[in-house]
Amino acid sequence: MTRRSADREAVEIKIGGVVPPVGRDGASLEELRREWHRLHHSEPPRISRDLLIRAIGYRLQEIEHGGLGKSTRRKLKTLAKMFRTTGRIGPGPVLSLKPGARLVREWHGRTHTVTVTEDGFEYAGKSYPSLTKIAKKITGAGWSGPRFFGLTPAGAPRASNGAGHG
């Protein structure tokens, strides 16, 4: 048995203790709540038994195999912030940038290169959480970073009130 299949089997056994096999009742609601508390060190949310089982199963898999990647967590944080600010979530970015991708932009006769990293972006030897911060560093104005680097069309709605454009 390979290491990967052994890991998978271990997770399935753990989940099997929580998720009822077909035709069985499985763990009681109180047992599920205790398991949630053990895994999350917090009180379980008031959700249906079915959702609680799924959430516990996800958490067990997350512990065994690792959670979401940094870029996915970053996107989720951005969406959550958008929801808190506007009360809704707009369409996601059309383009997904993978770590290692390079963005090149010429500005006032100088070429600027940005590398996408797991944590954000790297420009001129420094790390930045967003393209907008880099665009501001380069231009001194409040550009939308994705727009500055040509990732969104000029007619697309913008999240910020960009200033100078030239």
N, C-alpha and C positions, 0 to 999 in steps of 0.2 A: 504494500500500500504506500502510495506517495505521501509526502508531507502535506501537500495540498488536500488530498482526499481525506487524510486523517484529521486535518483541521476542520474540514467540512463536516465530517461525521461527528466530531466533538460538539460543534455548534448545533447540529441537528438533534443530538441527544439532549443538550441543554434546552433547546426550544421545545423538544418533545415533552419535557417536564412541565411546560407552561401551556403549550398549545394542545388542545384535546385531540387525540387520535379520532378518526372517523368512528362514530357510534358511541363515543365516551363523553362524559361531562368535562373531564380535565380539572384544572385548578379552580378553586372557588374564587369569587371576586375578592375576598379578604386575602387569600394567598397571592393573588395577582398584585394587589396593592402593596403587600409586604415585599414582593419581588421588585416592584417598581422602586420602592423606597431604598432597597438594598443596592440597586443598580444606579440610581440617580441621586441618592442622598437628599431627597426632597419628597414632599407629599405628592402623591399621584394626582393628575388632573381629573376632573369629573367628566369622564368620557365613557362611552359604552364599553362593555366587557370585550367585545370584538376588537375595538380600536386599542384597548389596553394590551390585549394579547399581541397584536401586531407591533405595537410600540416596543414592548418588551423583547419580542423576537428581533426587531431591528437593532435594539441596543445590544443584545447579545452578539449579533453578527458584527456590529461596529467595534465592540471590544475585541473580538477575535481577529478581525481582518482590517481594522482601521476605519476611520470615519471618512467624511467627505474631504476632497482635496481642497487646498487653500484657495484655488481660483473659484471653485463652486461656493465655498463659504463666503468669499468676497462678493460674489454675485448676489447671494441670498441676503447679505447685510445691506447691499445697495438697494435691493427690492424692498426690504423691511423699512429702511430709512425713507424711501419714496412713499411707502404706504403710510408711515407715521406723519409725513409732511403733507401729503396731498389727499390721503384717504383712499387712494386707488393706486393700482400698479399699471404702468404703461407697457407697451410692447418691449420685450427684451432687445438687447443689441442684435442686429442682424448678423454681425460678424463676431465669431468667438476667436480670441487670440490665444494661442498656445505658448507656453513658456519656450523661450528660444527664438521666437519670432522677432524680426527687426522692423522697426518703422523708421523711415527716412523722410526728412522734410528739409527743404532749403528755405532759409529765411534771411533776407538781406545779404545775399551772397555767401552765406555760410551754410554748410550741410550739417544737420543735426540728426543723430542716430539714437534711437531708443530701443532697448532690448526688453522684451516681455519676460518677467520672472514669475516664479510661483507666488511671490508675495506682492507683486505689483509691477513696477517698471524700474529700469536702471538707465540713467542718463548722466553722462559726464562723470562716471565713477561713483555716483550717489544713487541711493534707492528712493523711490517716490511711490506713494500709494495710488496715485492717479495720473492720467495723461494731462488732465487739466492743470495740475500743479506744474508739470513740465512745460506746458504751453505758456503759462504765465511767466515762468522763469526765463523762457526764450524771448518772449515778446514784451514782457512788462505790462501786458494787458489781460483782461479777463476773457480770454478765448475759451471755448469748449475744447477740451483736449482731443476728443475723438474727431471733432470737425477740423481742428487745426492739422491733424495728421491724415486727413482725407478718409476717415472711416465712416463718416456720415455725409450725405449730400447737403449742399448749401441750402436747399429748400426745406430740409427736415426740421421739425420742431426741436428747439433746444431747451436743455434743462436750466441753463444759466443765462444771464443777461450779458453776453460777451460784449466787450468794448471794442477797441481798435481792431481793424481787420486788414491791415496792410503793412 
